[in-house]
Amino acid sequence: MTLLPLLLIGTWAALDRCAVGDGVARLGGADPWWLLAGLLFTLLGWVVAACVRQGALPERLPPGLLLASQLAAGAANHVLPASIGAHAVTLRFLRGRGIPLARATASLALYSLVKPVARIPVLIVFLVAVGDTLRFGALAPDRWTLVLAAGSAVLGLMTVGLLLAAVRPLRRPVADFLRTALTDVRILHTRPGRVLALWGGSAVAPVLQGSTVAAVGFSLGLPLSWAQVVFALLIAGTAVGAVPAPGGIGPVDAAMVFTMVSLGAPTGLSTATVIGYRVLTVWIPLLPGTLILSALVHRKVL
């Protein structure tokens, strides 16, 4: 499941070599100042991620180590699917700070729940902003896609219910987890600072990611507005973000190219924009993130 999306995007790249080759060639003539702006948005995204992590936990964490843990989590997230790497690093970090296991896992669950919920009003705002130029027919899923998505959600819920009904040892830890999670949610939402960090940061994070894509696109001369590019990222992440690919690489990339083309951008420029976005957010930070991860493990922070 982890490798399948990467194999699919690799197959697409092999079949559409002209578009990919043209995209890589265009990056060579990109405006470096816009690329620098994109790198700045990437750095701000890590700061916001650290704020959201803090907002999901009642205890105060050391800001420097928390930010370093998110840089390390970003490196791990591009190796394992469905944010497992980032959550694993964050869980080890929280346990190292003396946070009980139930509270640490409840914090991760709250973080994972708030991010997609906070994305909905942001998506609506950008949908209104680009509504006049949007080709709804090109983006709307067909009936079978909707049926497949609904069936997958129902099947997942039924599987969880059957596991809890059939495996009795799971019931007690799940009940303890839910009790801790509900208690922490109530405590956190009595603190305005935590609410702002959790919900505000979750809403700002996709806008920063979209701004990175837009900065790369502007460096290449992409004929789309900032709102259109951010909307393309939002709709792509919403549509295929649940596919268990490492860091979302593969399905989200293809969906972003498709959405930008539907908004009127050339295929070559859209492909070059997505490639540049991945270079700024994945490949450049991968080495320093891995070194930070190694340092945190060596110093027993993780």
C-alpha positions as CSV (number, residue, x, y, z in Angstrom):
1,M,0.0,0.0,0.0
2,T,2.9,2.3,0.7
3,L,4.7,1.7,-2.6
4,L,1.6,1.5,-4.9
5,P,1.0,5.3,-5.2
6,L,4.7,5.8,-5.8
7,L,4.7,3.2,-8.5
8,L,1.6,4.7,-10.1
9,I,3.1,8.2,-10.1
10,G,6.3,6.7,-11.5
11,T,4.4,5.0,-14.2
12,W,2.6,8.3,-15.1
13,A,5.9,10.1,-15.2
14,A,7.3,7.4,-17.5
15,L,4.3,7.5,-19.8
16,D,4.3,11.3,-19.9
17,R,8.0,11.9,-20.1
18,C,7.7,15.0,-22.2
19,A,5.6,16.8,-19.6
20,V,7.9,15.8,-16.7
21,G,11.1,16.6,-18.7
22,D,9.7,20.0,-19.7
23,G,8.8,20.6,-16.1
24,V,12.3,19.9,-14.9
25,A,13.8,22.0,-17.6
26,R,11.6,25.0,-16.7
27,L,12.8,24.9,-13.1
28,G,16.3,25.7,-14.3
29,G,15.1,29.2,-15.4
30,A,12.9,29.9,-12.4
31,D,13.0,33.2,-10.6
32,P,15.3,32.6,-7.5
33,W,13.5,35.3,-5.4
34,W,10.2,33.6,-5.7
35,L,11.8,30.2,-4.8
36,L,13.4,31.9,-1.7
37,A,9.9,33.1,-0.8
38,G,8.6,29.5,-1.2
39,L,11.4,28.2,1.1
40,L,10.4,30.9,3.7
41,F,6.7,29.6,3.6
42,T,8.1,26.1,4.1
43,L,9.9,27.2,7.2
44,L,6.9,29.0,8.5
45,G,4.9,25.8,8.0
46,W,7.1,23.9,10.5
47,V,6.6,26.7,13.0
48,V,2.9,26.5,12.6
49,A,3.0,22.7,12.9
50,A,4.8,23.0,16.2
51,C,2.1,25.5,17.4
52,V,-0.7,23.0,16.5
53,R,1.1,20.3,18.4
54,Q,1.4,22.5,21.4
55,G,-2.3,23.5,21.1
56,A,-3.3,19.8,21.3
57,L,-1.7,19.3,24.7
58,P,-2.4,20.9,28.1
59,E,1.2,20.7,29.2
60,R,3.7,23.3,28.1
61,L,6.5,22.0,25.9
62,P,9.9,23.6,25.3
63,P,9.6,25.6,22.1
64,G,13.0,24.9,20.7
65,L,12.9,21.1,21.2
66,L,9.3,21.0,19.9
67,L,10.3,22.8,16.7
68,A,13.3,20.5,16.3
69,S,11.0,17.4,16.8
70,Q,8.7,18.7,14.0
71,L,11.7,19.1,11.7
72,A,12.7,15.5,12.5
73,A,9.1,14.4,12.1
74,G,9.0,15.9,8.6
75,A,11.9,13.7,7.6
76,A,10.3,10.6,9.0
77,N,7.0,11.5,7.5
78,H,8.4,11.1,4.0
79,V,9.4,7.5,4.6
80,L,6.3,6.1,6.2
81,P,2.7,6.4,4.9
82,A,-0.3,8.3,6.3
83,S,1.7,10.5,8.7
84,I,2.8,7.5,10.7
85,G,6.4,8.7,10.7
86,A,5.5,12.2,12.0
87,H,3.2,10.7,14.7
88,A,5.8,8.2,15.8
89,V,8.5,10.8,16.2
90,T,6.1,13.1,18.0
91,L,4.8,10.3,20.3
92,R,8.4,9.5,21.3
93,F,9.1,13.1,21.9
94,L,6.0,13.5,24.2
95,R,6.9,10.3,26.1
96,G,10.4,11.7,26.6
97,R,8.9,14.8,28.1
98,G,7.1,12.7,30.7
99,I,3.7,12.9,29.1
100,P,1.6,9.8,29.9
101,L,0.9,7.4,27.0
102,A,-2.9,7.9,27.0
103,R,-2.5,11.7,27.0
104,A,0.1,11.6,24.3
105,T,-2.0,9.4,22.0
106,A,-5.0,11.6,22.7
107,S,-3.0,14.6,21.6
108,L,-2.1,12.9,18.3
109,A,-5.7,11.9,17.7
110,L,-6.9,15.5,18.4
111,Y,-4.2,16.9,16.1
112,S,-5.3,14.5,13.3
113,L,-9.0,15.3,13.8
114,V,-8.7,19.1,14.0
115,K,-6.6,19.4,10.8
116,P,-9.2,18.2,8.3
117,V,-12.0,19.8,10.2
118,A,-10.3,23.2,10.2
119,R,-9.5,22.8,6.5
120,I,-13.2,22.8,5.6
121,P,-14.0,26.5,6.2
122,V,-10.7,27.5,4.5
123,L,-11.7,25.4,1.5
124,I,-15.1,27.1,1.4
125,V,-13.5,30.6,1.5
126,F,-11.2,29.7,-1.4
127,L,-14.0,28.0,-3.3
128,V,-16.0,31.3,-3.2
129,A,-12.9,33.2,-4.2
130,V,-12.2,31.2,-7.4
131,G,-15.8,30.2,-8.1
132,D,-16.1,32.3,-11.3
133,T,-13.1,30.7,-12.9
134,L,-13.7,27.1,-11.7
135,R,-14.8,24.4,-14.1
136,F,-16.9,22.3,-11.7
137,G,-17.6,19.6,-14.3
138,A,-13.9,18.8,-14.6
139,L,-13.3,18.5,-10.9
140,A,-16.6,16.9,-9.7
141,P,-16.2,13.2,-8.9
142,D,-18.4,10.7,-10.7
143,R,-21.1,8.6,-8.9
144,W,-18.9,5.5,-8.6
145,T,-16.1,7.5,-7.0
146,L,-18.5,8.8,-4.4
147,V,-19.9,5.3,-3.8
148,L,-16.4,3.9,-3.3
149,A,-15.4,6.7,-0.9
150,A,-18.6,6.2,1.2
151,G,-18.2,2.4,1.1
152,S,-14.6,2.7,2.4
153,A,-15.6,4.9,5.2
154,V,-18.5,2.6,6.3
155,L,-16.2,-0.4,6.0
156,G,-13.6,1.2,8.2
157,L,-16.1,2.0,10.9
158,M,-17.5,-1.5,10.8
159,T,-14.0,-3.0,11.1
160,V,-13.3,-0.9,14.2
161,G,-16.6,-1.9,15.7
162,L,-16.1,-5.6,15.0
163,L,-12.6,-5.5,16.5
164,L,-13.9,-3.9,19.7
165,A,-16.7,-6.4,19.9
166,A,-14.6,-9.5,19.2
167,V,-11.3,-8.6,21.0
168,R,-12.1,-8.0,24.7
169,P,-8.6,-6.8,25.7
170,L,-9.0,-3.8,23.4
171,R,-12.0,-2.4,25.1
172,R,-10.3,-1.2,28.3
173,P,-7.4,0.7,26.6
174,V,-9.8,2.2,24.1
175,A,-12.2,3.3,26.9
176,D,-9.3,4.9,28.8
177,F,-8.1,6.6,25.7
178,L,-11.5,8.1,25.0
179,R,-11.9,9.2,28.6
180,T,-8.5,11.0,28.5
181,A,-9.2,12.5,25.1
182,L,-12.5,14.0,26.1
183,T,-11.0,15.4,29.4
184,D,-8.1,17.0,27.5
185,V,-10.4,18.5,24.9
186,R,-12.5,20.1,27.6
187,I,-9.4,21.4,29.3
188,L,-7.8,22.8,26.1
189,H,-11.0,24.6,25.0
190,T,-11.0,26.6,28.3
191,R,-7.6,28.1,27.3
192,P,-7.8,30.7,24.5
193,G,-4.1,30.4,23.7
194,R,-4.4,26.6,23.1
195,V,-7.6,27.1,21.0
196,L,-5.9,29.7,18.9
197,A,-2.8,27.5,18.4
198,L,-4.8,24.4,17.7
199,W,-7.6,25.7,15.4
200,G,-5.8,28.8,14.0
201,G,-2.7,26.9,13.2
202,S,-4.6,24.1,11.6
203,A,-6.4,26.6,9.3
204,V,-3.2,28.5,8.5
205,A,-1.1,25.4,7.7
206,P,-2.7,24.5,4.3
207,V,-2.6,28.2,3.3
208,L,1.1,28.3,3.9
209,Q,1.5,25.1,1.9
210,G,-0.5,26.6,-0.9
211,S,1.6,29.7,-0.7
212,T,4.7,27.6,-1.3
213,V,3.1,26.1,-4.4
214,A,2.1,29.6,-5.6
215,A,5.6,31.0,-5.0
216,V,7.1,28.2,-7.1
217,G,4.4,28.7,-9.8
218,F,5.0,32.5,-9.9
219,S,8.8,31.8,-10.3
220,L,7.9,29.9,-13.5
221,G,5.2,32.3,-14.8
222,L,2.2,30.1,-13.9
223,P,-0.9,32.0,-15.2
224,L,-3.0,31.4,-12.0
225,S,-3.7,33.6,-9.1
226,W,-2.6,32.9,-5.6
227,A,-6.2,32.0,-4.5
228,Q,-6.4,29.5,-7.4
229,V,-3.2,27.8,-6.6
230,V,-4.1,27.5,-2.9
231,F,-7.5,26.1,-3.9
232,A,-5.8,23.6,-6.1
233,L,-3.7,22.3,-3.2
234,L,-6.7,22.3,-0.8
235,I,-9.0,20.4,-3.2
236,A,-6.2,17.9,-4.1
237,G,-5.3,17.2,-0.5
238,T,-9.0,16.8,0.4
239,A,-9.7,14.5,-2.6
240,V,-6.7,12.1,-2.3
241,G,-5.0,13.0,1.0
242,A,-6.3,9.8,2.6
243,V,-4.3,7.6,0.2
244,P,-1.5,6.0,2.3
245,A,1.5,7.4,0.4
246,P,4.6,8.6,2.3
247,G,4.1,12.4,2.8
248,G,1.2,12.3,0.3
249,I,3.8,12.2,-2.5
250,G,2.2,10.7,-5.6
251,P,-1.5,11.0,-5.5
252,V,-1.6,14.6,-4.2
253,D,0.9,15.6,-6.8
254,A,-1.1,14.2,-9.7
255,A,-4.3,15.7,-8.2
256,M,-2.6,19.1,-8.0
257,V,-1.5,19.0,-11.6
258,F,-5.0,17.9,-12.7
259,T,-6.7,20.7,-10.7
260,M,-4.3,23.4,-12.0
261,V,-4.8,22.3,-15.5
262,S,-8.6,22.4,-15.0
263,L,-8.2,26.0,-13.8
264,G,-6.5,26.9,-17.1
265,A,-2.8,26.3,-16.5
266,P,-0.6,24.5,-19.1
267,T,0.3,20.9,-18.2
268,G,4.0,21.6,-18.4
269,L,4.0,24.6,-16.1
270,S,1.7,22.8,-13.6
271,T,4.0,19.8,-13.6
272,A,7.1,22.0,-13.1
273,T,5.3,23.8,-10.2
274,V,4.5,20.6,-8.4
275,I,8.1,19.3,-8.9
276,G,9.5,22.5,-7.5
277,Y,7.1,22.3,-4.6
278,R,8.3,18.9,-3.7
279,V,12.0,19.9,-4.0
280,L,11.4,22.8,-1.5
281,T,9.3,20.8,0.9
282,V,10.7,17.3,0.7
283,W,14.2,16.9,-0.9
284,I,15.9,20.1,0.4
285,P,14.7,19.6,4.1
286,L,15.3,15.8,4.0
287,L,19.0,15.9,4.9
288,P,18.9,18.5,7.7
289,G,15.7,16.8,9.0
290,T,17.4,13.4,9.1
291,L,20.4,14.9,10.9
292,I,18.2,16.6,13.5
293,L,16.3,13.3,14.0
294,S,19.6,11.5,14.5
295,A,20.8,14.2,17.0
296,L,17.5,14.0,19.0
297,V,17.8,10.2,19.2
298,H,21.5,10.4,20.2
299,R,20.7,12.9,23.0
300,K,17.8,10.7,24.2
301,V,15.2,13.4,23.4
302,L,13.4,10.7,21.4
